[in-house]
Amino acid sequence: FEVQAELYVLLRALGCLVRGEVKIPGGGERGARFDLVAYGHNRKAICIIECKPNIPWKFRNSMYAVQEREHRLKQIERYRSFGIPVILCEGHQNIPKTIERVTECVLAAAGERLQHS
């Protein structure tokens, strides 16, 4: 939760329209609840941000880590079925890179909006 909360605060401080714990119907058999979703100026979702803690180093090669990585990959693939980019932020150290990727999505959406004006 701490990674999600910190990312939310930092993105909002940068002026990004972002919401947390967004529930969406559909996406296969069931809907989904996204950790964070960034929106464009038209309030259209432009990217999904999934926040996960790092797998502790001592568990990197354990069965737990293998199962957790498989679960994360399946979750990300399911989220991609919603048709917008999915950004995975694993741990506090990846927050700056995640902010950069979200910013790229926001700028790309703004560029599309300008081209269609």
WOKADA-V402767 format. One record per pair of residues at least 24 apart in sequence whose ideal C-beta (glycine too) atoms are under 10 Angstrom apart, sorted by the first residue. I is the first residue (numbers start at 0). GAP is how many residues later the second one is. If there is no record, write none. Layout:
i=(I I)
gap=(GAP GAP)
This chain:
i=(0 0 0 1 1 1 1 2 2 2 2 2 2 2 2 2 2 2 2 2 2 3 3 3 3 3 3 3 4 4 4 5 5 5 5 6 6 6 6 6 6 6 6 6 6 6 6 7 7 7 7 9 9 9 9 9 10 10 10 10 10 10 10 10 10 13 13 13 13 14 15 15 15 15 15 15 15 15 16 16 16 16 16 17 17 17 17 18 19 19 21 21 23 23 23 25 25 26 26 26 26 26 26 27 27 27 28 29 30 31 31 31 31 31 33 33 33 34 34 35 35 35 35 36 36 37 37 37 37 37 37 37 37 37 38 38 39 39 39 39 39 39 39 40 40 40 40 41 41 43 43 43 44 44 44 44 44 45 45 45 45 45 45 45 45 45 45 46 46 46 46 46 46 46 46 46 46 46 47 47 47 47 47 47 47 47 47 47 48 48 48 48 48 48 48 48 48 48 48 49 49 49 49 49 49 49 49 49 50 50 50 50 50 50 50 50 51 51 51 51 51 51 52 52 52 53 53 53 53 53 54 54 83)
gap=(34 50 52 49 51 89 90 32 46 48 49 50 51 86 87 88 89 90 91 92 95 31 32 45 46 47 48 85 30 31 46 45 83 86 89 28 29 42 44 80 82 85 87 88 91 92 95 27 28 41 43 85 86 88 89 92 25 27 38 84 87 88 91 92 95 85 88 89 92 91 24 30 31 83 86 87 89 90 24 26 28 29 89 29 31 84 88 26 29 31 26 27 24 55 58 55 56 51 52 53 54 55 56 50 53 54 49 48 51 43 46 47 49 50 45 48 52 53 54 51 53 62 66 45 47 46 47 49 63 64 65 67 68 71 67 70 65 66 68 69 70 72 73 65 68 69 72 67 71 40 65 69 37 38 39 40 64 38 39 56 59 60 61 62 63 64 66 37 38 39 40 54 55 57 58 59 61 62 28 31 32 34 36 37 38 39 40 57 30 36 37 38 39 40 49 50 52 53 56 25 26 29 36 37 38 39 40 48 36 37 38 39 40 43 44 47 24 36 37 38 39 42 37 38 39 36 37 38 39 40 35 36 25)
